Amino acid sequence: MSAKAVRLDKLLANLGYGSRREIQALGRAGAIRLDGEELTDAGARIALDPDLPSRLSIDEEPLDPLPGLCLMLHKPLGVTCSHKEAGPLIYGLLPERWRRREPPLSTVGRLDKETSGLLLLTDDGGLLHRIISPKAHVAKRYQVTLARPLRGDEEAALAAGTMMLEGEDRPLLPVAMEMGDSTHCAVTLTEGRYHQVRRMFAALGNHVEALHRDRVGGLDLPADLPAGEFRVLDAGGVAAIFAGG
Ligand code: URA
């Protein structure tokens, strides 16, 4: 099947390179090259082949990832998963041009400002819904640091699937817990209620001091991805999200 063809100026405008007029000017100035040849007519239609970013350059830089982008970000503490709240936002950790992409990148769910770890972002609404859909059973694992020692009954209480959070009328689905030392554990959830981990431990009479997500589905936060940095997922990375957990 041949790749969909699109007008180059429209593609580049949607990737945040400027207005169509600005992109036409880039073409006339010889800044756009396809397979090493200047492409002066930015109104030309080009096939949206997956390898286009390695073949098309703008000002001698490879083209940004095409629409259908999914990336993992190592969210640092203190940044908010929002497009418009005050203070540092996760979108500020991405290349400036990516903030002008259309369709825009959105976070797949959210992490609290004071939670760190694996955060997915995508511009693919279908993928986003497939990941967050309860039917997909994409589990999320959190490493938890607690203020007070665990009593020993928490694992059974979380596994029972009967825990009610304050202000809610539906019990939580069972949560798997792995014990660490007396104030550390990991919990794996298949739903994502508001501040769920913090509220679960509050309901158990404890208090979460630090929270870090290290796995979504079968995708682990790589040990060599520092806080504040991101990596674009290839098809294998996206498939890992849906692979077991
Ligand atoms: N549970 C929380 O309490 N906070 C998060 O950021 C994620 C899960």
Residues whose N, C-alpha, C, O or C-beta is under 5 A from the ligand:
A	BS01	URA	R110 L111 D112 T115 H195 Q196 V197 R198 R199
